Amino acid sequence: MVSQSREEIIREIAGMPIGTKLQFLAKIELQDAAQGKNRPTLDKLSAVFLAQGFTRALADGTMYSLADLLPGEKVLTPKEFFIIVDRIIVRENTRTRIAEAVDGTLKLTHSAITLDIAGERKFYSTKPCCPNANDKQHQTSDIREAIASLDARAFSPYSRTSVCEYCDGTGLILEASESDEDENAECPHCHGLRLKKTYLNATVDDVSYKQILTTEFAEVPALLHKIFVNKIGQNLKATFNSLLDRIEAINDLGIGYLTPGRAGQTLSGGELQRLKLASLSTGHLNGLLIALDEPASGLHASDVTALWKVLEKIRKRGNTLVLIEHNPQIIKRADYIIEMGPGAGEKGGEILFQGSRDEVLENPESPTGMWIKELEVKGDSRSVAIHSPKESAAILVENFAKFDMAPVNAAFPINKFSVITGQSGSGKSTLLFENIAKRAKAEEFKKLGIDALSILTTGDFHGSKRSTVLSAIGLTTLLRDLFAKLPESKVRGYTASKFSMHAPGGRCENCKGEGVIYDPLGYEESECPVCLGKRFRDEILEIRFKSLSIADILDMEIGSAYKLFTNMKPFAEKLKPLVDTGLDYLKLGQTTAHLSGGERARLRLSITLARAKAPNTLFLFDEPARGLHQKDIQQLLGLIHGLCNAGHTVIAIEHAQDFVNAADYVVELKRG
């Protein structure tokens, strides 16, 4: 994008060689000119501009005297129309006249001047526009568009005036796939960069904004130095240096292969995790207490090493770091360790051990210390299973590559447990979802005996105050119907809605069925003084199932509830996966907002397992061990092996060493 001020335009034109013949042309935009609808006739145009004192015009390349139009010329509807503002031959004393011609042209067009120089045209604009606007191939209105003075907002995909009009700034469009389902595809107009071409083509020293967005972060600093050296004012130097610091942090975290314009939905969980951390490692703040919740989650061993270097950099600036972490590499490098337990949820909350790294890890009573020692013994001894498709059925992947991936060739055995591991950004999610999942949805694996597909993604289960474990697993309606069908309910005329926590009728209206009262800011809660945490009115609590009110059942742990409903198949089917994944200690009425990240991960897994009904299902898990301790991982592995023994096939993306050691087949991906 280029522009010039009025003075710069006048200075350039007045400096042309003596004797140069000039025509100052003002292009008049005609309504719906591209569609040929409602275009004004030459007669109407002449009436408008003759009244303003203009006598000559160019219409579709032909010059006309507006005061002397022939009858046949009057009815013409030109596609392109220019007013000839003035004709000037450059002389030593013509600067004033040139200035008047420039002003007269800008008065008509507001920003653009088309200058005819002895038959050759040159385009000037006081607003940023395409530098090739006068070329034939740049004559379309979308490319010749002149825009307001550029500011930071102009390059934001959240600015309604800047976003690509074809994808509405998402970078994606919907396309029908082979399975007749609409799928997201990259917008062919902005190529996923989300902005109009007008802004993507904005340039500084022949380097476009599009070029910056498509350059790897590792190379961006050199590019920025090249185009902005000696151009940054004193007032912008701090901003420029801050930008370079942030890019350096991204490179230090080992993700310098990413490009600034890369769509967020194409990034892996590990890449997103480290991008969030980049802001922490920049700046020069010290004396801070920084708390991080599992920063190494979703990272390969080599990526964890890069992460640790950044954490060390933050610590050495005089900051204190407190991490919740299960990654053995991070735990082994900590200065001080606090081990919580002995169980999860209400069975935990105690400090088992605390002290220096050696004091905890060398303690034979420490579960975490023993686990890490076990990993050190097994870690180097594990071998990657090699599977030959000739021996048994397998899901074959041949020479698949996308984004930054190195080509992948693999054979995932049927009825076995396979693990995909590798560096962040090596294409694990792409392989799982863009190749294997898509082919499974197209029923390509029917011939291998696979009847169904079940997917568990890393998209976190976002808990809320109004959501409970009961509602998350889909038991709310079943429980309400159960109580509504009891004899006492029928006698009193109670319907299922009377047993709803989310609708008036049977719930306690003082707490709106939540059992607690929140402070005005929503941070603290206290037991409701009316229902005493029972959520329902007294008359509703008089209805009993096996001597238990609905409040009693909501207060039950999953394990106890499973025993209660073990002979009621609809209930048991939804509760058993939670027992199998080690969530038997959760209470049915517990709000999901109080669950930890690991508990939410296992809850998602339980929901996925409950929905899988087909006998031969392909399970695709994206980092199922995220947020889990070794004890939880062993329970999860037992569940996965149980699925395989039952005839299912499991393929998981995972970095946890326990998972890799337990897999029947391992594929380790690399970036290209």
C-alpha positions in Angstrom: 0.0 0.0 0.0 1.3 3.5 -0.9 0.1 7.0 -0.6 1.4 10.6 -1.0 0.4 13.9 0.5 -1.0 16.7 -1.7 2.3 18.5 -1.4 4.3 15.5 -2.5 2.1 14.9 -5.5 2.5 18.6 -6.6 6.3 18.5 -6.1 6.7 15.4 -8.1 4.5 16.6 -11.0 6.1 20.1 -11.1 9.5 18.5 -11.2 8.8 16.6 -14.5 10.9 17.6 -17.5 10.0 20.9 -19.2 7.6 20.3 -22.1 5.9 17.2 -20.6 2.2 17.2 -21.7 -0.2 16.3 -18.9 -3.9 15.6 -18.6 -5.3 15.6 -15.1 -8.1 13.0 -15.0 -10.7 12.5 -12.2 -12.2 9.0 -12.3 -15.9 9.1 -11.5 -17.2 5.9 -9.9 -20.5 4.9 -11.6 -23.2 3.1 -9.7 -23.3 -0.6 -10.3 -20.9 -0.2 -13.2 -19.6 -3.7 -12.9 -23.1 -5.2 -13.3 -24.3 -2.8 -16.0 -27.3 -1.8 -13.9 -28.5 1.8 -13.4 -25.5 3.3 -15.1 -26.1 7.0 -16.0 -26.2 8.1 -19.6 -23.6 10.4 -21.1 -26.3 13.0 -21.3 -27.0 12.9 -17.6 -23.3 13.0 -16.8 -22.7 16.0 -19.0 -25.6 17.9 -17.3 -24.0 17.3 -13.9 -20.4 18.3 -14.8 -21.2 21.1 -17.2 -22.9 22.8 -14.2 -19.6 22.5 -12.3 -17.6 24.1 -15.2 -16.1 20.9 -16.7 -16.4 20.7 -20.5 -14.3 17.6 -21.5 -14.5 13.9 -20.5 -13.2 10.5 -21.4 -15.8 7.8 -21.6 -14.6 4.2 -22.2 -11.4 5.6 -23.7 -13.0 8.1 -26.1 -12.9 11.9 -25.5 -16.1 13.9 -25.6 -17.0 17.6 -25.5 -19.8 17.5 -22.9 -21.4 20.7 -24.5 -21.6 19.2 -28.0 -22.8 15.6 -27.6 -24.5 14.1 -30.7 -27.9 12.4 -30.2 -26.3 8.9 -30.4 -23.7 9.9 -27.9 -26.2 11.2 -25.3 -27.7 7.7 -24.7 -24.4 5.9 -24.2 -23.9 4.4 -20.7 -20.1 4.3 -20.2 -18.5 1.7 -18.0 -15.5 4.0 -17.2 -15.8 7.8 -17.0 -13.1 10.4 -16.4 -13.5 14.2 -16.2 -10.6 16.0 -17.8 -9.9 18.6 -15.1 -7.0 20.3 -16.9 -4.4 20.0 -19.7 -1.0 21.4 -18.8 2.4 21.5 -20.5 5.1 21.6 -17.8 6.9 25.0 -17.8 9.0 26.8 -15.2 6.1 28.9 -14.1 3.3 26.3 -14.1 3.6 25.1 -10.5 0.6 27.2 -9.3 -1.5 25.8 -12.1 -0.4 22.3 -11.4 -1.4 22.8 -7.8 -4.8 24.1 -8.8 -5.3 21.0 -11.1 -4.3 18.7 -8.3 -6.8 20.4 -5.9 -9.6 20.3 -8.6 -9.1 16.6 -9.2 -9.0 15.7 -5.5 -12.2 17.7 -5.0 -14.0 15.4 -7.4 -12.4 12.1 -6.3 -11.5 12.9 -2.6 -8.2 11.0 -2.8 -7.2 9.9 -6.3 -5.5 11.5 -9.3 -5.0 9.8 -12.7 -2.3 11.6 -14.6 -2.1 11.1 -18.4 1.6 11.7 -19.4 1.8 11.7 -23.2 -0.5 8.7 -23.4 0.9 6.8 -20.4 -1.1 6.9 -17.1 0.2 7.3 -13.6 -1.9 6.9 -10.5 -1.6 9.0 -7.3 -3.5 8.7 -4.1 -3.6 10.6 -0.8 -4.9 7.5 0.9 -3.1 4.1 1.0 -3.9 2.0 -2.0 -2.3 -0.6 -4.3 0.8 0.8 -6.0 -0.1 -1.0 -9.2 -3.6 0.5 -9.3 -3.1 1.9 -12.8 -2.1 -1.5 -14.3 -4.8 -3.2 -16.4 -4.9 -6.3 -14.1 -5.4 -4.0 -11.1 -8.4 -2.1 -12.4 -11.0 -4.1 -10.4 -12.6 -2.1 -7.6 -11.6 -4.5 -4.9 -7.9 -4.0 -5.6 -8.0 -0.3 -6.5 -9.8 0.4 -3.2 -8.4 3.4 -1.4 -8.5 3.2 2.3 -8.4 5.6 5.2 -5.0 6.3 6.9 -3.6 3.1 8.3 -3.4 2.5 12.0 -2.9 -0.6 14.1 -6.6 -1.4 14.0 -6.5 -1.7 10.2 -4.4 -4.9 10.5 -6.6 -6.5 13.1 -8.8 -9.5 12.0 -11.3 -8.2 14.6 -11.8 -4.9 12.8 -15.0 -5.1 10.8 -13.7 -2.8 8.1 -10.5 -4.8 7.6 -11.7 -8.4 7.6 -11.8 -10.5 4.4 -15.3 -10.1 3.1 -15.4 -13.7 1.8 -14.8 -15.5 5.1 -15.9 -12.7 7.4 -12.4 -12.7 9.0 -12.4 -16.3 10.1 -9.9 -17.5 7.5 -12.2 -20.4 6.8 -15.1 -21.3 4.5 -17.4 -24.3 4.6 -16.9 -26.9 1.9 -18.8 -30.2 1.3 -16.6 -33.2 2.0 -16.7 -36.7 0.5 -18.9 -37.8 3.3 -21.4 -35.0 2.4 -20.6 -33.1 5.6 -19.7 -29.5 5.7 -16.1 -29.0 6.7 -13.9 -26.0 7.3 -11.4 -25.2 4.5 -8.9 -22.4 4.1 -10.5 -19.3 2.5 -9.1 -19.1 -1.1 -9.2 -15.3 -1.1 -7.2 -14.4 2.0 -5.5 -17.8 2.3 -6.4 -18.1 6.0 -4.8 -14.7 6.9 -8.3 -13.2 7.6 -7.7 -9.7 6.2 -8.7 -8.0 2.9 -6.1 -8.0 0.2 -6.0 -4.3 0.5 -4.3 -4.6 3.9 -2.4 -7.8 3.2 -0.7 -6.0 0.3 0.3 -3.0 2.4 4.1 -2.6 2.0 7.1 -1.0 3.5 10.2 -1.1 1.3 8.6 -3.7 -1.0 7.9 -6.0 2.0 4.2 -6.7 2.3 2.2 -7.3 5.5 1.3 -10.7 4.0 5.0 -11.6 3.7 5.5 -10.9 7.4 2.5 -13.0 8.3 3.8 -15.9 6.3 7.5 -15.7 7.5 8.6 -18.1 10.2 9.2 -16.4 13.6 12.8 -17.5 13.5 13.3 -15.2 10.4 11.0 -12.4 11.4 13.5 -10.3 13.5 15.9 -10.0 10.6 13.0 -9.0 8.3 11.8 -6.4 10.7 15.3 -4.9 11.1 15.6 -4.7 7.4 12.5 -2.8 6.7 12.3 -0.6 9.8 16.0 0.3 10.4 16.4 4.1 10.5 12.6 4.4 10.2 11.6 4.0 13.8 11.1 7.3 15.7 12.3 7.6 19.3 8.7 7.3 20.5 8.3 3.9 18.9 11.7 2.3 19.8 10.4 0.8 23.1 7.4 -0.7 21.2 9.7 -2.1 18.5 12.1 -3.6 21.1 9.2 -5.1 23.0 8.0 -6.8 19.8 11.5 -8.2 19.2 11.6 -9.5 22.8 8.3 -11.3 22.4 9.5 -12.9 19.1 12.7 -14.0 20.8 10.7 -15.6 23.6 8.7 -17.6 21.0 12.0 -18.7 19.4 13.5 -19.6 22.8 10.4 -21.9 23.4 11.3 -23.9 20.3 8.3 -22.8 18.2 10.2 -20.5 15.8 9.0 -22.6 12.9 5.5 -21.1 13.3 4.4 -18.1 11.3 2.5 -15.1 12.7 -0.4 -15.7 10.4 -0.9 -19.4 11.2 -4.5 -20.1 12.2 -4.9 -20.9 15.9 -7.1 -24.0 15.1 -4.2 -25.6 13.3 -1.9 -25.4 16.3 -1.3 -28.3 18.6 -2.0 -28.1 22.3 1.7 -27.9 23.1 2.2 -25.0 20.7 -0.7 -23.1 22.2 0.6 -23.8 25.7 4.0 -22.3 24.8 2.6 -19.3 23.0 0.8 -18.4 26.2 4.1 -18.7 28.2 5.9 -16.4 25.7 4.5 -13.3 27.3 5.9 -14.3 30.8 9.5 -14.6 29.6 9.6 -11.0 28.1 9.9 -7.7 29.9 12.1 -7.0 32.9 9.6 -7.4 35.8 11.1 -8.9 39.0 10.0 -9.7 42.5 6.8 -11.4 41.2 5.1 -14.6 42.4 4.1 -16.5 39.3 1.8 -19.5 39.6 1.5 -21.8 36.6 -0.9 -24.8 36.2 0.8 -27.6 34.4 2.9 -25.6 31.9 4.5 -28.8 30.6 1.2 -30.4 29.8 1.1 -31.7 26.2 4.8 -31.2 25.6 7.3 -33.7 24.2 10.5 -34.3 26.2 12.6 -32.1 23.9 10.0 -29.3 24.2 10.0 -29.6 28.0 13.8 -28.9 27.9 13.1 -25.6 26.0 10.3 -24.7 28.4 12.7 -25.2 31.4 15.2 -22.8 29.9 12.5 -20.1 29.8 11.4 -20.9 33.4 15.0 -20.5 34.5 15.2 -17.2 32.7 12.1 -15.9 34.5 13.5 -17.2 37.9 16.9 -15.6 37.4 15.2 -12.2 37.0 14.3 -12.4 40.6 10.8 -14.0 40.3 9.4 -16.9 42.3 7.7 -19.7 40.4 5.1 -22.1 41.8 4.0 -24.9 39.5 1.3 -27.5 39.6 3.0 -30.2 37.6 3.1 -34.0 36.9 5.9 -34.0 34.3 8.9 -35.9 35.8 11.5 -33.7 34.0 10.1 -30.6 35.7 9.7 -32.3 39.1 13.3 -33.5 39.0 14.6 -30.0 38.4 12.5 -28.2 41.1 14.2 -26.6 44.1 11.4 -27.5 46.4 8.6 -30.1 46.2 5.3 -30.4 47.9 3.6 -33.7 47.4 -0.2 -33.8 48.0 -2.4 -36.8 48.7 -3.1 -39.5 49.6 -6.0 -39.8 47.2 -8.0 -37.5 44.9 -10.8 -35.0 45.7 -12.1 -35.2 49.2 -9.7 -38.1 49.9 -6.8 -35.8 49.3 -5.8 -32.4 50.5 -3.0 -33.6 52.8 0.7 -32.7 52.5 2.4 -36.1 52.3 6.0 -34.9 51.9 7.7 -31.5 51.4 11.3 -30.5 51.2 14.1 -30.1 48.8 14.2 -32.1 45.6 16.5 -34.8 47.0 14.6 -35.0 50.3 11.4 -35.9 48.6 12.6 -37.9 45.6 15.0 -40.0 47.6 12.3 -40.8 50.2 11.2 -44.4 49.8 7.8 -43.5 51.1 7.1 -40.9 48.4 4.8 -42.2 45.7 6.1 -39.6 43.3 9.8 -40.4 44.1 9.2 -44.1 43.5 7.4 -43.4 40.2 10.2 -41.2 38.9 12.8 -43.8 39.8 10.7 -46.5 38.1 10.6 -44.3 34.9 14.3 -43.9 35.0 14.8 -47.6 34.9 12.2 -48.3 32.2 12.6 -45.2 30.1 15.8 -46.2 28.3 14.7 -49.8 28.0 11.4 -49.3 26.1 11.4 -50.3 22.5 9.1 -49.1 19.7 6.9 -51.9 18.6 7.2 -52.7 14.9 4.0 -54.0 13.3 3.9 -55.6 9.9 0.5 -55.2 8.1 1.1 -58.6 6.6 0.8 -60.3 10.0 -2.7 -58.9 10.8 -5.1 -56.1 10.0 -3.9 -52.6 10.4 -4.8 -49.0 9.6 -2.2 -47.9 7.0 -0.9 -44.4 6.7 1.3 -43.8 3.7 3.5 -40.8 3.1 1.1 -38.4 4.8 2.3 -34.8 5.4 0.8 -31.4 6.1 1.9 -28.1 7.6 5.4 -28.6 9.2 5.2 -32.4 9.3 7.8 -34.8 8.0 6.1 -37.5 5.8 4.5 -40.3 7.9 4.3 -44.0 7.1 2.7 -46.2 9.8 0.5 -49.3 10.3 -1.7 -49.1 13.4 -2.7 -52.6 14.4 -6.4 -53.4 14.9 -7.6 -54.4 18.4 -4.4 -53.0 19.9 -3.3 -49.9 21.7 -1.1 -47.5 19.7 0.5 -44.2 20.7 1.5 -41.3 18.5 4.2 -39.2 20.1 6.7 -36.6 19.0 7.7 -32.9 19.2 5.1 -30.2 19.5 4.1 -29.2 16.0 5.2 -32.5 14.4 1.7 -33.2 13.2 0.3 -35.6 15.8 -3.2 -34.0 15.9 -3.1 -33.5 12.1 -2.4 -37.2 11.6 -5.1 -38.3 14.0 -7.9 -36.0 12.9 -7.1 -35.0 9.3 -6.1 -38.5 8.2 -7.3 -41.3 10.5 -10.6 -39.7 11.8 -11.6 -38.4 8.3 -11.1 -41.8 6.8 -13.0 -43.5 9.7 -15.9 -41.1 9.2 -15.9 -42.1 5.5 -16.2 -45.8 6.7 -12.9 -46.7 5.0 -12.1 -49.0 7.9 -15.3 -51.1 7.7 -13.3 -53.7 5.8 -11.1 -54.0 8.9 -14.1 -54.8 11.1 -14.4 -51.3 12.7 -18.0 -50.4 13.1 -17.9 -47.1 14.9 -15.7 -44.1 15.8 -15.4 -42.4 19.1 -13.2 -39.3 19.6 -11.9 -37.6 22.8 -10.2 -34.3 22.1 -8.1 -32.0 24.3 -10.9 -29.4 24.2 -11.3 -28.8 27.9 -14.6 -29.6 29.6 -15.4 -26.1 30.9 -17.1 -26.5 34.2 -19.8 -24.1 35.4 -21.6 -23.3 38.6 -24.9 -24.5 37.2 -23.5 -27.7 35.7 -23.1 -30.8 37.9 -21.5 -34.2 37.5 -25.1 -35.6 37.2 -25.9 -33.3 34.3 -22.5 -33.7 32.6 -23.0 -37.5 32.3 -26.7 -37.1 31.2 -28.4 -38.6 34.2 -30.5 -35.5 35.2 -33.6 -36.5 33.1 -33.4 -40.1 34.2 -33.3 -39.2 37.9 -36.2 -36.7 37.6 -38.3 -39.2 35.7 -37.5 -41.9 38.3 -38.7 -39.7 41.2 -41.8 -38.6 39.2 -42.9 -42.2 38.7 -42.7 -43.1 42.4 -46.2 -43.8 43.9 -46.1 -40.9 46.4 -45.3 -38.5 43.5 -48.3 -39.7 41.5 -50.6 -39.3 44.5 -49.4 -35.7 45.0 -49.5 -35.0 41.2 -45.8 -34.2 41.0 -44.3 -34.3 37.5 -40.6 -34.5 36.6 -40.3 -30.7 36.5 -40.9 -30.7 40.3 -37.5 -32.4 40.7 -35.6 -30.0 38.6 -32.9 -27.8 40.1 -33.1 -25.3 37.2 -36.8 -24.5 37.0 -39.3 -23.1 39.6 -41.7 -25.5 41.2 -39.8 -27.8 43.5 -36.5 -26.2 43.9 -35.5 -23.8 46.7 -36.1 -20.3 45.4 -33.8 -18.7 47.8 -30.7 -20.3 46.2 -32.4 -21.1 42.8 -31.6 -24.8 43.3 -27.9 -24.4 43.8 -27.8 -25.2 47.5 -25.4 -22.3 48.1 -25.5 -18.5 48.1 -22.8 -16.6 46.3 -21.4 -13.2 47.3 -22.2 -10.3 44.8 -18.9 -10.9 43.0 -19.4 -14.6 42.7 -16.1 -15.6 44.3 -17.3 -17.0 47.7 -20.2 -19.2 48.6 -22.0 -20.2 51.7 -24.7 -22.8 52.5 -28.2 -21.7 51.7 -29.9 -20.9 55.1 -33.4 -21.9 53.8 -32.8 -25.4 52.3 -29.5 -26.0 54.2 -27.8 -27.0 51.0 -30.5 -29.5 50.0 -31.5 -27.5 46.9 -35.3 -28.5 47.1 -38.3 -27.6 49.2 -39.2 -29.8 52.2 -42.2 -31.4 50.5 -40.1 -32.5 47.6 -37.6 -34.1 49.9 -40.4 -36.2 51.4 -40.5 -38.3 48.2 -38.1 -41.2 48.7 -36.5 -43.9 46.5 -35.3 -46.7 48.7 -35.4 -44.4 51.7 -33.3 -41.8 49.9 -34.5 -38.3 48.9 -33.3 -36.7 45.7 -31.0 -34.5 47.8 -29.5 -37.7 49.4 -28.8 -39.1 45.9 -27.2 -35.9 44.8 -24.9 -36.0 47.8 -23.8 -39.6 47.0 -20.4 -40.5 45.7 -20.3 -42.1 42.2 -19.2 -45.4 43.6 -22.1 -45.6 46.0 -24.6 -44.5 43.4 -23.3 -47.2 41.0 -24.0 -49.8 43.7 -27.5 -48.3 44.3 -28.4 -48.4 40.6 -26.4 -51.4 39.5 -29.6 -53.3 38.4 -31.0 -50.3 36.6 -29.2 -50.5 33.2 -29.8 -46.9 32.0 -28.2 -45.5 35.2 -25.5 -48.2 35.5 -24.3 -47.6 31.9 -23.6 -43.9 32.6 -22.0 -44.4 36.0 -19.7 -47.4 35.3 -17.3 -45.4 33.1 -16.7 -42.9 35.9 -15.9 -45.8 38.3 -13.6 -47.3 35.7 -11.7 -44.0 35.3 -11.2 -43.6 39.0 -13.8 -40.9 39.6 -15.9 -43.0 42.0 -15.2 -40.4 44.7 -17.0 -37.5 43.0 -20.5 -36.7 44.1 -23.4 -36.7 41.7 -24.5 -33.1 42.7 -20.9 -31.7 42.7 -20.6 -28.6 40.5 -18.2 -29.1 37.6 -16.7 -25.7 38.4 -15.0 -27.4 41.4 -13.3 -30.1 39.4 -9.6 -30.1 38.7 -8.1 -30.3 35.2 -7.4 -34.0 35.6 -10.9 -34.7 36.8 -12.4 -32.8 33.9 -10.2 -34.8 31.5 -11.4 -38.1 33.0 -15.0 -36.9 33.0 -14.7 -36.2 29.3 -13.3 -39.7 28.8 -16.1 -41.2 30.8 -18.7 -39.4 28.7 -16.9 -40.7 25.5 -16.9 -44.3 26.8 -20.6 -44.1 27.8 -21.6 -43.0 24.3 -19.6 -45.8 22.6 -22.1 -48.7 22.0 -20.7 -50.5 18.9 -18.8 -53.8 19.6 -15.7 -52.9 17.4 -15.1 -49.1 18.0 -12.0 -47.1 16.9 -11.2 -44.8 19.9 -9.1 -41.8 19.1 -7.8 -40.0 22.2 -5.9 -36.7 22.2 -3.7 -36.6 25.3 -5.9 -38.5 27.6 -3.3 -38.4 30.4 -3.1 -34.6 30.5 -3.3 -33.4 34.1 -3.1 -37.0 35.5 -0.7 -38.3 38.2 1.0 -41.7 37.8 -1.6 -43.5 39.8 -4.4 -42.1 37.7 -2.5 -43.0 34.5 -2.1 -46.6 35.6 -5.9 -46.8 36.1 -6.5 -45.2 32.7 -4.1 -47.7 31.0 -5.9 -50.6 32.6 -9.1 -49.2 31.1 -7.5 -48.9 27.7 -6.2 -52.4 27.7 -9.6 -53.6 28.7 -11.1 -51.9 25.6 -8.5 -53.6 23.4 -9.2 -57.0 25.0 -12.9 -56.4 24.3 -12.1 -56.1 20.6 -11.8 -52.3 20.3 -8.9 -50.3 18.8 -7.3 -47.4 20.6 -5.0 -44.8 19.1 -3.8 -42.0 21.4 -1.6 -39.0 21.2 0.5 -38.9 24.3 3.9 -38.0 25.7 3.6 -39.6 29.2 6.4 -42.2 29.4 4.0 -44.6 31.1 1.8 -44.5 28.0 4.6 -45.0 25.6 5.9 -48.0 27.7 2.5 -49.6 27.7 1.7 -49.2 24.0 1.6 -52.1 21.6 2.7 -49.8 18.8 4.5 -46.4 18.8 4.9 -43.8 16.1 7.2 -40.9 16.9 6.7 -38.0 14.5 9.1 -35.2 13.6 8.8 -31.8 12.0 9.8 -31.5 8.4 
